[in-house]
Amino acid sequence: MARASADSEGRERWPGGVGRLALSDYDDLALPIDPVSLRPRDDGLRPTDIFEGAAGLDFYGALLRTLEQGGGYRRAKVGAPPPAGRHYYVFTYDWRQDNIDSVRALDALLARIRADHGDPGLQVDLIAHSNGGLIARYYARYGAVDLLDGNQFVVTQAGALRIRRMVLLGTPNFGSVGALHGMIVGRKVVFGSMMPEVLMTMPSLYQLFPHALNTWLIGHDGRPLDRDLFDVTIWRRFEWAVFDPEVRARIRKHHSGDDPERYLATLERYLGHHLERARRFTWALSVPEPTPGIEPIVFGGDCELTPARMLAEEVAGETVLRLDPGEIRRPLPGVDYDRLMLEPGDGTVTKASLLARDVLDPSRQRHAYSHFPHDYAFFLCVAHDQLTGNTSFQDNLLHALLSIDR
């Protein structure tokens, strides 16, 4: 699953060249919003090909070389006769859009692959990195059906019928506090940042937030705070995203000729709508399965301290959010803030989230609604954006894909 994007004239908009990575704020990636449906409008940007590398960093190029040189796979294209022997397809999707849109695109791709092979019962192996793993898991459970406008999640295993094996790499199966950080303060991109007013237009980002069962916020004394992350009231109270005065000022300046107050009002409703869809997305992936489905093989990092919780500190009568232990103004003696706010992971996804657990301690029983049957898990000492190029991952991936015993 890949996610490089270009506009109608073929210019790469994500990630772009070195200059764009270093200097752009990527404000042209903000999705236009339909004020009635509260869905993104088509902006003409299309996923094109796999994101192999940029600025000297290898993202998916090493993985493709492993499949081709180590596994004997050849790249195939839909609409053409499949090559002889082992072959693979690349699924490209617009990573900004609602994950259900990507689920439907995956379903369409697999239907075309079956048609190219002339085999209506063909099953494939899926290799999915990061958010791609959430797309794959939803598809396996429900097929292409959108269940996020209601509260009933009847697992049908509709997509599992088309899948032989599933490999998940660095997938935030219980969400990512880092994704929440991005919506609040922006996301660093090399030397620049993608600002909250851009990120909040992207439905997929909401669906990366910590699971509804997660303790994502603690108080100054280190105790968990029971706050509903998916309730827009919390966002208004803490002045996050569209409710941040600085963000609102930038939006007013940027939309000075387009009735900025109306756009701000639309953004507020849009935020509430996609928070609720994200809440349901987290539940859809963790409710128990009445019948066995695909049990993925899980790879991920567990050697980097990774954001696991945020902290609310009272300062001069106001509640101030702390994203990192080093930001706490008046730490209390005897409270280990590092242990409470950071956990082992890959810098983006914690080990607990990778395993879809509400607690890190493996000796404690997982929550009944953190259902995540998997084949086995393999841990690496590598950061999130370097997982695909890790030789231990590549070696074990080929073993999992090629072993006749499986």
Buried (B, 14 or more C-beta within 10 A) or exposed (E): BBBBBBBEEEEBBBBBEEEBBEEBEBEEBBBEBEEEEBBBEEBEBBBBBBBBBBBEEBBBBBBBBBBBEEBEBBEBEBEEEBEEEBBBBBBBBBBBBBBBBBBBBBBEBBBEBBEBBEEEEBBBBBBBBBBBBBBBBBBBBBBBBBBBEEEEBEBBBBBBEBBEBBBBBBBBBBBBBBBBBBBBBBBEBBEBBBBBBBBBBBBBBBBBBBBBBBBBBBBBEBEEBEBEBBBBEBBBEBBBBBBBEEBBEBBEEBBEEEEBEEBBEBBBBBBBBBBBBBBBBBBBBBBEBEEEBBBBBBBBBBBBBBBBBBBBBEEEEEEBBBBBBEBBEEBEEEBEBEEBBBBBBBBBBBBBBBBBBBBBEEEEEBBEBBBBEBBEBBBBEBBBBBBBBBEEBBEBBBEBBEEEEE
